[in-house]
Amino acid sequence: MKGALALMILSLALAACETPSTEAGSADYDALRRASADCSAQGGKLVLKDQGDPERINAYVCKRT
């Protein structure tokens, strides 16, 4: 019984540490850095859409330069 409880607590702890997907998530430093690098590799510049929420990654678009 103690082993099952310990396993359940460990599973919950690991689930809490899971990194959420940034596909439509927050525009944190790492997400913006990756998106900017991907955009630069395509010959563009990452910019915020008109009326876009700067805290959401899907509010940015790659514009060709």
mmCIF file of the N, C-alpha and C atoms, coordinates in Angstrom:
data_MODEL
# 
_entry.id   MODEL 
# 
loop_
_atom_site.group_PDB 
_atom_site.id 
_atom_site.type_symbol 
_atom_site.label_atom_id 
_atom_site.label_alt_id 
_atom_site.label_comp_id 
_atom_site.label_asym_id 
_atom_site.label_entity_id 
_atom_site.label_seq_id 
_atom_site.pdbx_PDB_ins_code 
_atom_site.Cartn_x 
_atom_site.Cartn_y 
_atom_site.Cartn_z 
_atom_site.occupancy 
_atom_site.B_iso_or_equiv 
_atom_site.pdbx_formal_charge 
_atom_site.auth_seq_id 
_atom_site.auth_comp_id 
_atom_site.auth_asym_id 
_atom_site.auth_atom_id 
_atom_site.pdbx_PDB_model_num 
ATOM 1   N N  . MET A 1 1  ? 0.815  -1.192 0.000   1.00 0.00 ? 1  MET A N  1 
ATOM 2   C CA . MET A 1 1  ? 0.000  0.000  0.000   1.00 0.00 ? 1  MET A CA 1 
ATOM 3   C C  . MET A 1 1  ? 0.858  1.255  0.000   1.00 0.00 ? 1  MET A C  1 
ATOM 4   N N  . LYS A 1 2  ? 1.940  1.256  0.819   1.00 0.00 ? 2  LYS A N  1 
ATOM 5   C CA . LYS A 1 2  ? 2.821  2.423  0.862   1.00 0.00 ? 2  LYS A CA 1 
ATOM 6   C C  . LYS A 1 2  ? 3.514  2.635  -0.484  1.00 0.00 ? 2  LYS A C  1 
ATOM 7   N N  . GLY A 1 3  ? 3.852  1.532  -1.143  1.00 0.00 ? 3  GLY A N  1 
ATOM 8   C CA . GLY A 1 3  ? 4.507  1.619  -2.445  1.00 0.00 ? 3  GLY A CA 1 
ATOM 9   C C  . GLY A 1 3  ? 3.596  2.240  -3.495  1.00 0.00 ? 3  GLY A C  1 
ATOM 10  N N  . ALA A 1 4  ? 2.318  1.876  -3.468  1.00 0.00 ? 4  ALA A N  1 
ATOM 11  C CA . ALA A 1 4  ? 1.355  2.431  -4.418  1.00 0.00 ? 4  ALA A CA 1 
ATOM 12  C C  . ALA A 1 4  ? 1.148  3.915  -4.160  1.00 0.00 ? 4  ALA A C  1 
ATOM 13  N N  . LEU A 1 5  ? 1.106  4.302  -2.888  1.00 0.00 ? 5  LEU A N  1 
ATOM 14  C CA . LEU A 1 5  ? 0.940  5.716  -2.538  1.00 0.00 ? 5  LEU A CA 1 
ATOM 15  C C  . LEU A 1 5  ? 2.161  6.518  -2.976  1.00 0.00 ? 5  LEU A C  1 
ATOM 16  N N  . ALA A 1 6  ? 3.335  5.970  -2.754  1.00 0.00 ? 6  ALA A N  1 
ATOM 17  C CA . ALA A 1 6  ? 4.566  6.647  -3.163  1.00 0.00 ? 6  ALA A CA 1 
ATOM 18  C C  . ALA A 1 6  ? 4.627  6.791  -4.680  1.00 0.00 ? 6  ALA A C  1 
ATOM 19  N N  . LEU A 1 7  ? 4.200  5.757  -5.392  1.00 0.00 ? 7  LEU A N  1 
ATOM 20  C CA . LEU A 1 7  ? 4.186  5.809  -6.848  1.00 0.00 ? 7  LEU A CA 1 
ATOM 21  C C  . LEU A 1 7  ? 3.202  6.867  -7.347  1.00 0.00 ? 7  LEU A C  1 
ATOM 22  N N  . MET A 1 8  ? 2.041  6.953  -6.705  1.00 0.00 ? 8  MET A N  1 
ATOM 23  C CA . MET A 1 8  ? 1.056  7.956  -7.100  1.00 0.00 ? 8  MET A CA 1 
ATOM 24  C C  . MET A 1 8  ? 1.575  9.373  -6.850  1.00 0.00 ? 8  MET A C  1 
ATOM 25  N N  . ILE A 1 9  ? 2.217  9.590  -5.720  1.00 0.00 ? 9  ILE A N  1 
ATOM 26  C CA . ILE A 1 9  ? 2.770  10.908 -5.408  1.00 0.00 ? 9  ILE A CA 1 
ATOM 27  C C  . ILE A 1 9  ? 3.873  11.266 -6.396  1.00 0.00 ? 9  ILE A C  1 
ATOM 28  N N  . LEU A 1 10 ? 4.720  10.304 -6.719  1.00 0.00 ? 10 LEU A N  1 
ATOM 29  C CA . LEU A 1 10 ? 5.786  10.541 -7.693  1.00 0.00 ? 10 LEU A CA 1 
ATOM 30  C C  . LEU A 1 10 ? 5.215  10.880 -9.065  1.00 0.00 ? 10 LEU A C  1 
ATOM 31  N N  . SER A 1 11 ? 4.178  10.175 -9.470  1.00 0.00 ? 11 SER A N  1 
ATOM 32  C CA . SER A 1 11 ? 3.534  10.445 -10.766 1.00 0.00 ? 11 SER A CA 1 
ATOM 33  C C  . SER A 1 11 ? 2.943  11.841 -10.809 1.00 0.00 ? 11 SER A C  1 
ATOM 34  N N  . LEU A 1 12 ? 2.281  12.244 -9.732  1.00 0.00 ? 12 LEU A N  1 
ATOM 35  C CA . LEU A 1 12 ? 1.713  13.591 -9.676  1.00 0.00 ? 12 LEU A CA 1 
ATOM 36  C C  . LEU A 1 12 ? 2.800  14.659 -9.695  1.00 0.00 ? 12 LEU A C  1 
ATOM 37  N N  . ALA A 1 13 ? 3.895  14.412 -9.004  1.00 0.00 ? 13 ALA A N  1 
ATOM 38  C CA . ALA A 1 13 ? 4.996  15.373 -8.977  1.00 0.00 ? 13 ALA A CA 1 
ATOM 39  C C  . ALA A 1 13 ? 5.611  15.530 -10.362 1.00 0.00 ? 13 ALA A C  1 
ATOM 40  N N  . LEU A 1 14 ? 5.796  14.429 -11.064 1.00 0.00 ? 14 LEU A N  1 
ATOM 41  C CA . LEU A 1 14 ? 6.362  14.496 -12.410 1.00 0.00 ? 14 LEU A CA 1 
ATOM 42  C C  . LEU A 1 14 ? 5.408  15.181 -13.387 1.00 0.00 ? 14 LEU A C  1 
ATOM 43  N N  . ALA A 1 15 ? 4.126  14.954 -13.237 1.00 0.00 ? 15 ALA A N  1 
ATOM 44  C CA . ALA A 1 15 ? 3.137  15.600 -14.104 1.00 0.00 ? 15 ALA A CA 1 
ATOM 45  C C  . ALA A 1 15 ? 3.140  17.104 -13.891 1.00 0.00 ? 15 ALA A C  1 
ATOM 46  N N  . ALA A 1 16 ? 3.367  17.538 -12.668 1.00 0.00 ? 16 ALA A N  1 
ATOM 47  C CA . ALA A 1 16 ? 3.399  18.972 -12.372 1.00 0.00 ? 16 ALA A CA 1 
ATOM 48  C C  . ALA A 1 16 ? 4.612  19.633 -12.997 1.00 0.00 ? 16 ALA A C  1 
ATOM 49  N N  . CYS A 1 17 ? 5.667  18.879 -13.262 1.00 0.00 ? 17 CYS A N  1 
ATOM 50  C CA . CYS A 1 17 ? 6.882  19.436 -13.846 1.00 0.00 ? 17 CYS A CA 1 
ATOM 51  C C  . CYS A 1 17 ? 6.864  19.448 -15.363 1.00 0.00 ? 17 CYS A C  1 
ATOM 52  N N  . GLU A 1 18 ? 5.847  18.878 -15.961 1.00 0.00 ? 18 GLU A N  1 
ATOM 53  C CA . GLU A 1 18 ? 5.776  18.788 -17.415 1.00 0.00 ? 18 GLU A CA 1 
ATOM 54  C C  . GLU A 1 18 ? 5.711  20.178 -18.024 1.00 0.00 ? 18 GLU A C  1 
ATOM 55  N N  . THR A 1 19 ? 6.471  20.398 -19.067 1.00 0.00 ? 19 THR A N  1 
ATOM 56  C CA . THR A 1 19 ? 6.473  21.675 -19.760 1.00 0.00 ? 19 THR A CA 1 
ATOM 57  C C  . THR A 1 19 ? 5.292  21.723 -20.716 1.00 0.00 ? 19 THR A C  1 
ATOM 58  N N  . PRO A 1 20 ? 4.451  22.748 -20.605 1.00 0.00 ? 20 PRO A N  1 
ATOM 59  C CA . PRO A 1 20 ? 3.302  22.832 -21.502 1.00 0.00 ? 20 PRO A CA 1 
ATOM 60  C C  . PRO A 1 20 ? 3.724  23.173 -22.923 1.00 0.00 ? 20 PRO A C  1 
ATOM 61  N N  . SER A 1 21 ? 2.915  22.780 -23.859 1.00 0.00 ? 21 SER A N  1 
ATOM 62  C CA . SER A 1 21 ? 3.168  23.099 -25.255 1.00 0.00 ? 21 SER A CA 1 
ATOM 63  C C  . SER A 1 21 ? 3.003  24.589 -25.483 1.00 0.00 ? 21 SER A C  1 
ATOM 64  N N  . THR A 1 22 ? 3.866  25.162 -26.313 1.00 0.00 ? 22 THR A N  1 
ATOM 65  C CA . THR A 1 22 ? 3.772  26.585 -26.594 1.00 0.00 ? 22 THR A CA 1 
ATOM 66  C C  . THR A 1 22 ? 3.172  26.849 -27.962 1.00 0.00 ? 22 THR A C  1 
ATOM 67  N N  . GLU A 1 23 ? 2.552  25.850 -28.545 1.00 0.00 ? 23 GLU A N  1 
ATOM 68  C CA . GLU A 1 23 ? 1.935  26.039 -29.858 1.00 0.00 ? 23 GLU A CA 1 
ATOM 69  C C  . GLU A 1 23 ? 0.991  27.232 -29.853 1.00 0.00 ? 23 GLU A C  1 
ATOM 70  N N  . ALA A 1 24 ? 0.119  27.300 -28.889 1.00 0.00 ? 24 ALA A N  1 
ATOM 71  C CA . ALA A 1 24 ? -0.776 28.454 -28.765 1.00 0.00 ? 24 ALA A CA 1 
ATOM 72  C C  . ALA A 1 24 ? -0.663 29.002 -27.352 1.00 0.00 ? 24 ALA A C  1 
ATOM 73  N N  . GLY A 1 25 ? 0.485  28.749 -26.727 1.00 0.00 ? 25 GLY A N  1 
ATOM 74  C CA . GLY A 1 25 ? 0.679  29.114 -25.335 1.00 0.00 ? 25 GLY A CA 1 
ATOM 75  C C  . GLY A 1 25 ? 1.337  30.462 -25.156 1.00 0.00 ? 25 GLY A C  1 
ATOM 76  N N  . SER A 1 26 ? 1.989  30.586 -24.040 1.00 0.00 ? 26 SER A N  1 
ATOM 77  C CA . SER A 1 26 ? 2.578  31.866 -23.678 1.00 0.00 ? 26 SER A CA 1 
ATOM 78  C C  . SER A 1 26 ? 3.836  32.147 -24.503 1.00 0.00 ? 26 SER A C  1 
ATOM 79  N N  . ALA A 1 27 ? 4.083  33.403 -24.700 1.00 0.00 ? 27 ALA A N  1 
ATOM 80  C CA . ALA A 1 27 ? 5.257  33.847 -25.449 1.00 0.00 ? 27 ALA A CA 1 
ATOM 81  C C  . ALA A 1 27 ? 6.381  34.125 -24.462 1.00 0.00 ? 27 ALA A C  1 
ATOM 82  N N  . ASP A 1 28 ? 6.901  33.064 -23.854 1.00 0.00 ? 28 ASP A N  1 
ATOM 83  C CA . ASP A 1 28 ? 8.001  33.240 -22.922 1.00 0.00 ? 28 ASP A CA 1 
ATOM 84  C C  . ASP A 1 28 ? 9.309  33.422 -23.699 1.00 0.00 ? 28 ASP A C  1 
ATOM 85  N N  . TYR A 1 29 ? 10.369 33.681 -22.968 1.00 0.00 ? 29 TYR A N  1 
ATOM 86  C CA . TYR A 1 29 ? 11.660 33.962 -23.599 1.00 0.00 ? 29 TYR A CA 1 
ATOM 87  C C  . TYR A 1 29 ? 12.083 32.845 -24.555 1.00 0.00 ? 29 TYR A C  1 
ATOM 88  N N  . ASP A 1 30 ? 11.996 31.599 -24.106 1.00 0.00 ? 30 ASP A N  1 
ATOM 89  C CA . ASP A 1 30 ? 12.446 30.470 -24.933 1.00 0.00 ? 30 ASP A CA 1 
ATOM 90  C C  . ASP A 1 30 ? 11.599 30.313 -26.189 1.00 0.00 ? 30 ASP A C  1 
ATOM 91  N N  . ALA A 1 31 ? 10.282 30.467 -26.064 1.00 0.00 ? 31 ALA A N  1 
ATOM 92  C CA . ALA A 1 31 ? 9.402  30.330 -27.223 1.00 0.00 ? 31 ALA A CA 1 
ATOM 93  C C  . ALA A 1 31 ? 9.681  31.430 -28.243 1.00 0.00 ? 31 ALA A C  1 
ATOM 94  N N  . LEU A 1 32 ? 9.870  32.646 -27.774 1.00 0.00 ? 32 LEU A N  1 
ATOM 95  C CA . LEU A 1 32 ? 10.174 33.753 -28.689 1.00 0.00 ? 32 LEU A CA 1 
ATOM 96  C C  . LEU A 1 32 ? 11.550 33.575 -29.336 1.00 0.00 ? 32 LEU A C  1 
ATOM 97  N N  . ARG A 1 33 ? 12.505 33.076 -28.572 1.00 0.00 ? 33 ARG A N  1 
ATOM 98  C CA . ARG A 1 33 ? 13.853 32.855 -29.117 1.00 0.00 ? 33 ARG A CA 1 
ATOM 99  C C  . ARG A 1 33 ? 13.817 31.800 -30.221 1.00 0.00 ? 33 ARG A C  1 
ATOM 100 N N  . ARG A 1 34 ? 13.101 30.692 -29.979 1.00 0.00 ? 34 ARG A N  1 
ATOM 101 C CA . ARG A 1 34 ? 12.991 29.638 -30.997 1.00 0.00 ? 34 ARG A CA 1 
ATOM 102 C C  . ARG A 1 34 ? 12.252 30.141 -32.237 1.00 0.00 ? 34 ARG A C  1 
ATOM 103 N N  . ALA A 1 35 ? 11.145 30.831 -32.036 1.00 0.00 ? 35 ALA A N  1 
ATOM 104 C CA . ALA A 1 35 ? 10.362 31.338 -33.169 1.00 0.00 ? 35 ALA A CA 1 
ATOM 105 C C  . ALA A 1 35 ? 11.169 32.351 -33.961 1.00 0.00 ? 35 ALA A C  1 
ATOM 106 N N  . SER A 1 36 ? 11.908 33.195 -33.278 1.00 0.00 ? 36 SER A N  1 
ATOM 107 C CA . SER A 1 36 ? 12.729 34.192 -33.960 1.00 0.00 ? 36 SER A CA 1 
ATOM 108 C C  . SER A 1 36 ? 13.841 33.530 -34.768 1.00 0.00 ? 36 SER A C  1 
ATOM 109 N N  . ALA A 1 37 ? 14.469 32.512 -34.197 1.00 0.00 ? 37 ALA A N  1 
ATOM 110 C CA . ALA A 1 37 ? 15.531 31.798 -34.908 1.00 0.00 ? 37 ALA A CA 1 
ATOM 111 C C  . ALA A 1 37 ? 14.977 31.078 -36.133 1.00 0.00 ? 37 ALA A C  1 
ATOM 112 N N  . ASP A 1 38 ? 13.818 30.431 -35.990 1.00 0.00 ? 38 ASP A N  1 
ATOM 113 C CA . ASP A 1 38 ? 13.179 29.752 -37.125 1.00 0.00 ? 38 ASP A CA 1 
ATOM 114 C C  . ASP A 1 38 ? 12.825 30.751 -38.219 1.00 0.00 ? 38 ASP A C  1 
ATOM 115 N N  . CYS A 1 39 ? 12.314 31.884 -37.828 1.00 0.00 ? 39 CYS A N  1 
ATOM 116 C CA . CYS A 1 39 ? 11.926 32.919 -38.785 1.00 0.00 ? 39 CYS A CA 1 
ATOM 117 C C  . CYS A 1 39 ? 13.156 33.478 -39.502 1.00 0.00 ? 39 CYS A C  1 
ATOM 118 N N  . SER A 1 40 ? 14.216 33.742 -38.747 1.00 0.00 ? 40 SER A N  1 
ATOM 119 C CA . SER A 1 40 ? 15.453 34.259 -39.347 1.00 0.00 ? 40 SER A CA 1 
ATOM 120 C C  . SER A 1 40 ? 16.030 33.268 -40.353 1.00 0.00 ? 40 SER A C  1 
ATOM 121 N N  . ALA A 1 41 ? 15.918 31.984 -40.052 1.00 0.00 ? 41 ALA A N  1 
ATOM 122 C CA . ALA A 1 41 ? 16.416 30.951 -40.961 1.00 0.00 ? 41 ALA A CA 1 
ATOM 123 C C  . ALA A 1 41 ? 15.647 30.951 -42.276 1.00 0.00 ? 41 ALA A C  1 
ATOM 124 N N  . GLN A 1 42 ? 14.411 31.443 -42.250 1.00 0.00 ? 42 GLN A N  1 
ATOM 125 C CA . GLN A 1 42 ? 13.592 31.537 -43.456 1.00 0.00 ? 42 GLN A CA 1 
ATOM 126 C C  . GLN A 1 42 ? 13.737 32.896 -44.133 1.00 0.00 ? 42 GLN A C  1 
ATOM 127 N N  . GLY A 1 43 ? 14.615 33.744 -43.595 1.00 0.00 ? 43 GLY A N  1 
ATOM 128 C CA . GLY A 1 43 ? 14.843 35.060 -44.184 1.00 0.00 ? 43 GLY A CA 1 
ATOM 129 C C  . GLY A 1 43 ? 13.832 36.105 -43.753 1.00 0.00 ? 43 GLY A C  1 
ATOM 130 N N  . GLY A 1 44 ? 13.244 35.937 -42.594 1.00 0.00 ? 44 GLY A N  1 
ATOM 131 C CA . GLY A 1 44 ? 12.239 36.887 -42.124 1.00 0.00 ? 44 GLY A CA 1 
ATOM 132 C C  . GLY A 1 44 ? 12.568 37.451 -40.765 1.00 0.00 ? 44 GLY A C  1 
ATOM 133 N N  . LYS A 1 45 ? 11.600 38.198 -40.246 1.00 0.00 ? 45 LYS A N  1 
ATOM 134 C CA . LYS A 1 45 ? 11.727 38.799 -38.930 1.00 0.00 ? 45 LYS A CA 1 
ATOM 135 C C  . LYS A 1 45 ? 10.428 38.550 -38.176 1.00 0.00 ? 45 LYS A C  1 
ATOM 136 N N  . LEU A 1 46 ? 10.520 38.114 -36.934 1.00 0.00 ? 46 LEU A N  1 
ATOM 137 C CA . LEU A 1 46 ? 9.356  37.843 -36.107 1.00 0.00 ? 46 LEU A CA 1 
ATOM 138 C C  . LEU A 1 46 ? 8.771  39.167 -35.608 1.00 0.00 ? 46 LEU A C  1 
ATOM 139 N N  . VAL A 1 47 ? 7.495  39.385 -35.890 1.00 0.00 ? 47 VAL A N  1 
ATOM 140 C CA . VAL A 1 47 ? 6.829  40.620 -35.467 1.00 0.00 ? 47 VAL A CA 1 
ATOM 141 C C  . VAL A 1 47 ? 5.474  40.287 -34.840 1.00 0.00 ? 47 VAL A C  1 
ATOM 142 N N  . LEU A 1 48 ? 5.005  41.193 -34.017 1.00 0.00 ? 48 LEU A N  1 
ATOM 143 C CA . LEU A 1 48 ? 3.702  41.054 -33.378 1.00 0.00 ? 48 LEU A CA 1 
ATOM 144 C C  . LEU A 1 48 ? 2.617  41.467 -34.364 1.00 0.00 ? 48 LEU A C  1 
ATOM 145 N N  . LYS A 1 49 ? 1.560  40.654 -34.456 1.00 0.00 ? 49 LYS A N  1 
ATOM 146 C CA . LYS A 1 49 ? 0.431  40.985 -35.330 1.00 0.00 ? 49 LYS A CA 1 
ATOM 147 C C  . LYS A 1 49 ? -0.261 42.247 -34.819 1.00 0.00 ? 49 LYS A C  1 
ATOM 148 N N  . ASP A 1 50 ? -0.969 42.958 -35.715 1.00 0.00 ? 50 ASP A N  1 
ATOM 149 C CA . ASP A 1 50 ? -1.763 44.096 -35.298 1.00 0.00 ? 50 ASP A CA 1 
ATOM 150 C C  . ASP A 1 50 ? -2.791 43.633 -34.281 1.00 0.00 ? 50 ASP A C  1 
ATOM 151 N N  . GLN A 1 51 ? -2.918 44.341 -33.197 1.00 0.00 ? 51 GLN A N  1 
ATOM 152 C CA . GLN A 1 51 ? -3.856 44.033 -32.117 1.00 0.00 ? 51 GLN A CA 1 
ATOM 153 C C  . GLN A 1 51 ? -3.559 42.692 -31.459 1.00 0.00 ? 51 GLN A C  1 
ATOM 154 N N  . GLY A 1 52 ? -2.350 42.174 -31.629 1.00 0.00 ? 52 GLY A N  1 
ATOM 155 C CA . GLY A 1 52 ? -1.985 40.892 -31.038 1.00 0.00 ? 52 GLY A CA 1 
ATOM 156 C C  . GLY A 1 52 ? -1.631 41.023 -29.569 1.00 0.00 ? 52 GLY A C  1 
ATOM 157 N N  . ASP A 1 53 ? -1.871 39.978 -28.822 1.00 0.00 ? 53 ASP A N  1 
ATOM 158 C CA . ASP A 1 53 ? -1.524 39.928 -27.400 1.00 0.00 ? 53 ASP A CA 1 
ATOM 159 C C  . ASP A 1 53 ? -0.059 39.506 -27.290 1.00 0.00 ? 53 ASP A C  1 
ATOM 160 N N  . PRO A 1 54 ? 0.820  40.389 -26.840 1.00 0.00 ? 54 PRO A N  1 
ATOM 161 C CA . PRO A 1 54 ? 2.249  40.063 -26.805 1.00 0.00 ? 54 PRO A CA 1 
ATOM 162 C C  . PRO A 1 54 ? 2.605  38.926 -25.851 1.00 0.00 ? 54 PRO A C  1 
ATOM 163 N N  . GLU A 1 55 ? 1.674  38.492 -25.042 1.00 0.00 ? 55 GLU A N  1 
ATOM 164 C CA . GLU A 1 55 ? 1.939  37.392 -24.124 1.00 0.00 ? 55 GLU A CA 1 
ATOM 165 C C  . GLU A 1 55 ? 1.587  36.032 -24.716 1.00 0.00 ? 55 GLU A C  1 
ATOM 166 N N  . ARG A 1 56 ? 1.040  35.985 -25.929 1.00 0.00 ? 56 ARG A N  1 
ATOM 167 C CA . ARG A 1 56 ? 0.659  34.738 -26.581 1.00 0.00 ? 56 ARG A CA 1 
ATOM 168 C C  . ARG A 1 56 ? 1.544  34.517 -27.807 1.00 0.00 ? 56 ARG A C  1 
ATOM 169 N N  . ILE A 1 57 ? 2.110  33.337 -27.942 1.00 0.00 ? 57 ILE A N  1 
ATOM 170 C CA . ILE A 1 57 ? 3.030  33.049 -29.041 1.00 0.00 ? 57 ILE A CA 1 
ATOM 171 C C  . ILE A 1 57 ? 2.330  33.083 -30.394 1.00 0.00 ? 57 ILE A C  1 
ATOM 172 N N  . ASN A 1 58 ? 1.037  32.770 -30.432 1.00 0.00 ? 58 ASN A N  1 
ATOM 173 C CA . ASN A 1 58 ? 0.341  32.783 -31.713 1.00 0.00 ? 58 ASN A CA 1 
ATOM 174 C C  . ASN A 1 58 ? -0.020 34.195 -32.167 1.00 0.00 ? 58 ASN A C  1 
ATOM 175 N N  . ALA A 1 59 ? 0.376  35.218 -31.410 1.00 0.00 ? 59 ALA A N  1 
ATOM 176 C CA . ALA A 1 59 ? 0.153  36.603 -31.801 1.00 0.00 ? 59 ALA A CA 1 
ATOM 177 C C  . ALA A 1 59 ? 1.324  37.150 -32.617 1.00 0.00 ? 59 ALA A C  1 
ATOM 178 N N  . TYR A 1 60 ? 2.316  36.314 -32.863 1.00 0.00 ? 60 TYR A N  1 
ATOM 179 C CA . TYR A 1 60 ? 3.495  36.725 -33.635 1.00 0.00 ? 60 TYR A CA 1 
ATOM 180 C C  . TYR A 1 60 ? 3.478  36.055 -35.004 1.00 0.00 ? 60 TYR A C  1 
ATOM 181 N N  . VAL A 1 61 ? 4.043  36.738 -35.968 1.00 0.00 ? 61 VAL A N  1 
ATOM 182 C CA . VAL A 1 61 ? 4.084  36.220 -37.338 1.00 0.00 ? 61 VAL A CA 1 
ATOM 183 C C  . VAL A 1 61 ? 5.466  36.507 -37.918 1.00 0.00 ? 61 VAL A C  1 
ATOM 184 N N  . CYS A 1 62 ? 5.879  35.656 -38.825 1.00 0.00 ? 62 CYS A N  1 
ATOM 185 C CA . CYS A 1 62 ? 7.176  35.821 -39.500 1.00 0.00 ? 62 CYS A CA 1 
ATOM 186 C C  . CYS A 1 62 ? 6.943  36.636 -40.777 1.00 0.00 ? 62 CYS A C  1 
ATOM 187 N N  . LYS A 1 63 ? 7.539  37.809 -40.844 1.00 0.00 ? 63 LYS A N  1 
ATOM 188 C CA . LYS A 1 63 ? 7.419  38.672 -42.027 1.00 0.00 ? 63 LYS A CA 1 
ATOM 189 C C  . LYS A 1 63 ? 8.720  38.596 -42.815 1.00 0.00 ? 63 LYS A C  1 
ATOM 190 N N  . ARG A 1 64 ? 8.585  38.413 -44.098 1.00 0.00 ? 64 ARG A N  1 
ATOM 191 C CA . ARG A 1 64 ? 9.761  38.402 -44.976 1.00 0.00 ? 64 ARG A CA 1 
ATOM 192 C C  . ARG A 1 64 ? 10.380 39.788 -45.026 1.00 0.00 ? 64 ARG A C  1 
ATOM 193 N N  . THR A 1 65 ? 11.714 39.823 -45.003 1.00 0.00 ? 65 THR A N  1 
ATOM 194 C CA . THR A 1 65 ? 12.409 41.108 -45.071 1.00 0.00 ? 65 THR A CA 1 
ATOM 195 C C  . THR A 1 65 ? 13.017 41.326 -46.433 1.00 0.00 ? 65 THR A C  1 
# 
